Amino acid sequence: MHLFISNSSHRYFAKVFGVFLLLSWATSAILMRMMPSHPWMIKDKQYMLFWKDSVIERYIREYRSKPIVITGSSICQEIPPEGLRPTNVATIYLFGSGGQMGLELMDRIGAAPKIVLVEATMLLQGVDQDLLDEELRPWTLWWHRIFPAFSKEMRPTNLYCKWAYGIPQLDTPRAATKADILSWVARYPDCAEPDPTKMEQALAKTRHAADHLRSRGSRVIFFTPLSPELMKRPYFIKLFATLRAGLQDYEWLPTPTDKSYYWNDGIHFYSKSGYRFFVYLMKTIGADSSGVVPNLPDPDNI
């Protein structure tokens, strides 16, 4: 028995698919047109289930217009905070992951930003390969390029989360409570040491992606934005010493030691301190004076 589909059936399915594409395009166009007048739609805030996906998808859409990239873990969300981020700066903050995943993302899509700033604190967190593979499938990239409003960031659950959260306000820096600091200090007791296997893997993968970016002309720089209490922990002393030794041919920025920075738990900045740290990064690497990010507001006047 020969199974076949008649020409009329072919035409019917073609019409249905055409209508589907037309409606998809129209819905996408409407949503994208709404964004300028509804700023809550493009806020950094995401539903936790879609957070990393949304950050990755946003960078893939915008990377050609972002000559400066800051990548790392959730620590980077406030470097700089939403509302104070220059339009030519991208922050790839990946909850539960870190700079290693951000570097691999840039490497795999062929990005070549002028400056890449990598938060080294969570480099050992590794890469969520399944998520990267899913987001970088040719079909997924094509679909999101043609219909950006159908990305995970634009899903109804995520949009509701953004809308309910409201427009973020800059918080007032204060010294973290002793209990907050101790909660993080307790995670890294004096006897704790970085896992040697994870360290070796992190160094190999970080160098692989960083070398590729450098070969495209990117200036890759590492930084360590931790509070003084955590910087003194034996775990981080050994971690950063090993990372610096393994990546000694890359730039490493000194961690500020003055008392003008505040962390809400010893590891995550208050938003105003996050902006102050961002200005410190830009001035240290010369991005403010070179005109890449000119006219940054004074941290004391925001």
Secondary structure, DSSP 8 states (H G I E B T S, - for coil): ------HHHHHHHHHHHHHHHHHHHHHHHHHHHHGGG-GGGG-S---GGGHHHHHHHHHHHHGGG-SEEEEESGGGGGSS-TTSS-TTEEEEE-TT--HHHHHHHHHHHT---SEEEEE-TTGGG---HHHHHHHT-HHHHHHHHH-GGGSGGGSHHHHHHHHHH-S----------HHHHHHHHTTS-TT----HHHHHHHHHHHHHHHHHHHHTT-EEEEE----HHHHTSHHHHHHHHHHHHHTTTSEE-----STT--BSSSSSB-HHHHHHHHHHHHHHHTTTTTTSS-S---GGG-
